[in-house]
Amino acid sequence: MKGKPWDINEERKLRQLVEEGKSVDEICRVMVKTRDAVLSKMYGLGLKQQKEEDNGRVQRRLSSSFQLPEELMSVEEALKKLSAALMALETPGLDQAETLRLRSIISGVKVYKEIFADYLNYRELEERLVELERKYGDLFRKKG
């Protein structure tokens, strides 16, 4: 059974609570939402859980921060991630949160591949423009 959709203010509140380092249980109480609803929305918004020790008990915390890579992932690497996520989806007994996480990876890889192709086209155009400007400058100097 699916609940009512989250509005933009609820999404903003969720992000705020994540940034404040609130646990999933705390967020559920504040937002008056089920744990599944909160976890699903977190995955949909790309928010991550962090684990933190609390008197010997592992407590999950959330974070939306991430590290920028030194280099862009190749299309081949992206396709390997896509393949791994597709194979993992075939695992029997996956819970809803893991299924959503894998589907998010698959969607992300599709978008990455498209944006990466655009990036390569822009880089190629940029290189050609720089080369043409260099040639134009050489011609201008020869005539002058």
N, C-alpha and C positions, 0 to 999 in steps of 0.2 A: 504494500500500500504506500502510495506516494503522498507526501504532505504538500502544503501550499508552497509555491515558489518563494524564494528569499527576495526581498526588495533591496535596493541599493543601500539604504540606511542600515539594514541588518548586515550586509556584507561589509560595510565600513566599520561597524561595531565589532564584527568578528576580527577583522584585521587589527583594529585597535587593541583588542584583548590579547591577540597573539603577540603583538609588539610589546605589550606589558608583561609578557611571560606567564600568562594565566594557563592553568592546566585545562585539559579537555573537560574535566568534571566541573571546574569553576565556570568555564564558558557555557556549558549546558545549563547551569543554574541561572546565570545572568541572562542568557538569551531565551530561556524557557524553550529549549529544543532538546530533542533526543540525542544521545551520543552518536548514533548512526547518521543523523541529519547533520550534526556538526562536523563529523569526520568526512562525510561525503562532500560537504561544501568546502572544507579545508583542501581536500584533494583537487576539487574543481578550480579553486583559486590558486593552487600551487603553493599552499602553505605547508610547511614541514613540521614534523614532530621531533622534539629533542628529548632525550632521556636524561633524567637527573636523579641522583641518589638522594633519598629522603629517609634517613634512619634505617638503612639497609634495604628499603623498598624502592624499586625503580618507579619513578613517577614520570609520566610523559608530559613534555612541554612542547609548545609550538613555536615555529619561527618561520618568517618569510624571507630571511636573508640567505644569500648564496654567494659563492665565490666565482669571479669571472675567470674563465680559462686563459692560459697563456696563448694558446692557438685555437683556431676553429677546428671543430671535428670535421673529418672528411665525410663525403657522402657515403663511402664504404663503411665507415665507423657507425654512421647513423643507421644505415641499413642493417648492420649487425645488431644494433640495439632493438630495431624494429623486429627482426627475426626472433631475438631472445624473448621479447615481450609477447609476441604471437605464440611462441611455443609454451611460455609460462601460462598463458591463458587456457591452455588445454589441460592444465593440472586439475585433477578432480578435487572438489571440496574447497576451492578458494573462497575466502570470505568476501563480502561486498566491498570492503575498503581496498583490499588487494586487487580485486577486479577493476575497480575504478582507477587505482594507481597505474595498472598496466595499460588500461585504455587511454589514460592521460599521456603515458609515454608514447604510445602509438600515434596519437594525434599530434603530439609535439614533434615527433620525427617527421611526419608528413609536412608540417609547417616549416621545420628546419630545412628540409630538402628543397622546398620551393624558394625560401628566402636565400639559401646558399646559392642556388642557381642564379637568382637575380643579382646577388653580390658578385659572383664571378663575371656576369655580363657587365656590370658597372665597372669592375676592375679592368676588364679588357678595354672598354670604351675610354676609361681614364688613361690607360697606357697609350692607346692610339692617339688620343688628344695631345698628350705630352710629347709624343714622337712627332706629330704634325707641327706643334709649336716649335720644337727644336729645328725641324727642317725649314720652317718658315723663317726662323731667326737666321739660320745659315744662309738662305737665299737673300734675305734682306741685307746682310753684312757683305755678301759678294757683290751685290748691285751698288751698294753705297760706297 
